[in-house]
Amino acid sequence: MSQKEIHKVENISNPQRLQEYGVGVFQQISTKSALKKALKKNLLSVDGKIASTATLIVGGELIEYQSIKKNCNNRLVLNLEVVYEDEFLAVINKQAGILVSGNGFKTVANALAQNLKNSSAVDAVSPQPCHRLDYATTGLLLVGKTSSAITKLNQLFEHKKIEKEYFAVTIGGMELVGSIHSNIDNKPAKSSFEVLESIVSERFSYLNLVKLSPHTGRRHQLRKHLLSIENPILGDATYFLTGLKLKGKGLYLHSKSLRFQHPVINEEMYIESKLPKKFTKLFPGQLNL
């Protein structure tokens, strides 16, 4: 089953290739990789001609997307905690054990429409996540509700204009403040950390409540970086030290705050969430975080 979506390009100051301009224009194409797949499958046309990665957008074009809609009789029912919402974007507090997006049925992306209000903006689309959190990670996830907001939020992420702060519980004694510079997947990566509190642990020697700031966006960056200094995150089933793998409690990694310039109203946004209970059970003195 297919469904056609149409987008009219407004006047733009500088010509752009479709593979840059088209991210976020259509509800099912919120990332560059999704756009490239659609182009490869000849699902996009510009002014009636099949488009390619080299197609140039100069303004005034009519872009059509022939989306392939899966026929599914089951309806996902998944309640999401909405931390912030306006006409253009939303922030939800993702629970552990669920994918942000993908081919699966139970994803945050599939549950957004039933948890968010419909936007009345002229370029409203089905809400789409604008970045990713790992399956086991909890915390704040930024969502776009209009094509222009999705495009601009993707640009903010690409140019590192969105500040993300994570909290984690790590294993072992560690420096109070520091930065980790080591390549991930052969690409430069940097993370900063600050230890807020440490407690003695019979099994793990020390457990630390750590504030983390990723300065780059590599896959599994914080988890890999902390393992590289031999202070892996508690509950990590993939990146752990031999004999120090905690089972059954989940990953102690939480996306706690986001700071960014609102892409439409241009206000400075700071959004934060509370630490999960499993964190404050270990560190009861941090209940207000």
N, C-alpha and C positions, 0 to 999 in steps of 0.2 A: 504494500500500500504506500503510495507516494503523496506528498503534499507540497504545493508550490508556495514559496515565500518571495516577496518582491521588495526591493529596496531602491529608492530613488536617491542618487548621490546629489548632495547640495553643492554649492560653489565651494571649492577648497583652494587654499592659497598656494599650495605646492602639489604637483602631481605625485602620486604614490602608486607603487605596484599593488595589485589586488591582494597579494599575499600579506601585505602589511595593512592595507585599508580594511580588508574584510573581516578581521578578527573582531568578534562581538557584534557584527552587523545582524547576524541571524541567530535565533535562539539556540540552535544546536551547534553553533560554531563559535565557541568562546575562547579557543586557544589556537596558536599557530599550527600545531600539529593536526588539529581537527580540520583547519582550513586547507592544509596541504592534502589531506586525505580526500576531502570533497573535490578539490581541483583534479586530483589524480583519477577520481571516479567520474569525471566530466559532469558533475552535479551543478556546476555554476556556469551561468552565461551572462555576458555583458552586451546589452543592446542586441539580443537575439543570437549572439555568436558564443560558442563554447569557449570558456575562459581558461587561461593557463597561469602559471606562476609569473609569467612575463607580462601579462595584461596590465596596461597602464590606466590608472583612473585619474582623469583630469577635472572632472566635475560635470554634472548633468546626466551621467549615464544611468541606465536602468539595469540593476543587477537582479538576476533571478536565481533562486536556489531551489532545486528539485529535491526536497528532503525525502528520505526513505523512512517511513513511520512503521515501527513494529506493531503488529497486531497482538495486543495482550489483553485478555479478559480480566486478569487479576488487577486489583487496585492496591497499591502500596499504602499502608497506614502506618505512619511513623511521625510521632510528635517531636518537633524540634524546639529547643529553647531559643526564642528570638530576643536578642539583647538590645538591638537597635533596628529601627526601620523607618524609611521615608519613601517618597515617590520614586527615588532613583536607585537606592541601594539598601542593603540590610546586612546585619551581622548576626550570625547565629553561634550558639555555644555547642560545638560538636561533641557528641558522646563518643566513648571508645568503642571499638569493634564494629565500625561501619566505614565503608569506602566513601570518599567524597563524590567520585564519579566513576564511570566505566561502563562496561557492558552488562554488569550484574543488575538485578532487579532492585535489591535493597541498597540504595545509595542516597546520600544527602541530596544530590542533584534531582533525583526522582521525587523526593519528598518536599522540595521547596515550595512548589505551587500550592500545596494544601496547607502550608503553614504561614505563608506570607499574603499580604493584601495585594490585590491587583493594582498596578500602577495606572494612573490616568494620563501619564505623559504620552505625547504623540508617537514616540518611538519605543513604547513599552514592548517588552518581549517576555517570554517565560524566564523566570529568574535563573541565573547561572552562577556557580562558584567561580571566583576570579583567581584562586590559587588553590593549593592542595595542602592537606594535612594527612599524615600517615594514618593507616587503618587503626593503629593502637593509640594514637595521640588524641588528646582532648583539647577543647578550647575554641577560641574565636576564629571564625571563618567569614571572610568578606564575600558578599554576593552582589551581583549587579542585576538591576531590574529593567534597565533600558539599554538599547544598543549603544547609545553614546556613552553612558556611564560605564558599561563593560569595556568599551574600547579605551576610555581614558584611564580606568583602573588598571587595565593590562599594561598601559604605557607607564603608569606610576610604578608598578612592580618591576617592569623592565629597566627603568632608570633608577631603581633603588630609592624611590621617594616615599616608600611606605615603611615605617619603623615597626618591627615586630619584636615583642619581648616574650620569652618563654620562661617557665619555671620547671625545674627538674629536681629529682632526688638522685644524687650520685653516690657511688660506692668508693670508700677509701679516703685516706688523708689527701688533701689537695691545698694548693695555694689559695689565699683568700681572694685575690683578684688576678686576672690574667687574660691573655689572648692566645688563640690557637691559630697558627698559620700553617696549613698543610694542604696539598692538592687533593682533590676528590675527583675521581674519574679523569685524571690528568688535567684538571682545571684548577686555577687558584681559588682558595676558599679561606674565609676568615670568620672566626667566632670569638666573642668576648664573654667572660663569665665573672660573676661575683658571688662568693659564698656568703649567705645571710645567716646561717646557723648550722652547727654540726652537733651530732650526738654520737655517743659511743655505741657500737653494735658488737655483740658477741660473735656473730657470724661474719659481718662485713667490715669489722674494725671500726669504721666510721660511716655514718650516713650524713649527707650534706644537702641542705636546701639551697639550690643554686639558681641565680637569675642569669639568663642567657640572652645574648643578642647576636643573631646571625647577620653578618654584613654582606654575605653572598647567599645565593639560593640553590645550592647543590642538593641533590637528592640524599636524604638521610644525613644531612650535614652535621647537625648537632650530635646525633647518635654516634657517628663515625669519629668526629673530633674528640668527643669525651672518651671514647674507647682508646684513641691514639695516645692520650696522656694517662691511661690506665685508671680512669675514673668513669667507668661506664654508667649509664643510667639504670637505676634499679628497675627490674622487671623486663629489661630488654631481652627478647628471646632470640635476637639475631646478632647483636653486637655485645658480647659479654666476655668476661674472663673465666677461664676454666674453674669450675667448682663454685662459682659465685652467681649462678643463674637462679633467679627467684621465679617460681612457678605459681600460677593461679591468681596473682594480684594485678596483672596488667602492667603496662608501661607507665612509669612515673614521669611523664612529659606533658606539659600543659601550655597551650598558647594563651598567654594571659592578657596581653594588651596590643592594641593597634593604634598608631598615630599616622595621620595622613591629611592631605588637603582634599576636601570634598570636591569631586570632579565637576559638580554642577553649580552648587551655591558658593563654592570657594571658601568655606569656613574651615578653620583648623579643627580636626576631629580627633578626640582621644577617647577610646572605648576600652574598658577593661572588664574582666570577669573575676569571680571569686575562685580561689584554689579549691580543687576537689577535696572531699572529706578525707580521702585516703592520705592526702598530703598533711592535713592538719591533725590527723590522728598521730602521725609521727612527730609533728612539730606543733603542738597545741598553742605555743606562744605566738603563732603566726595566723591566728583565726581571723584577724582583720584584713589579711591580704586577699 
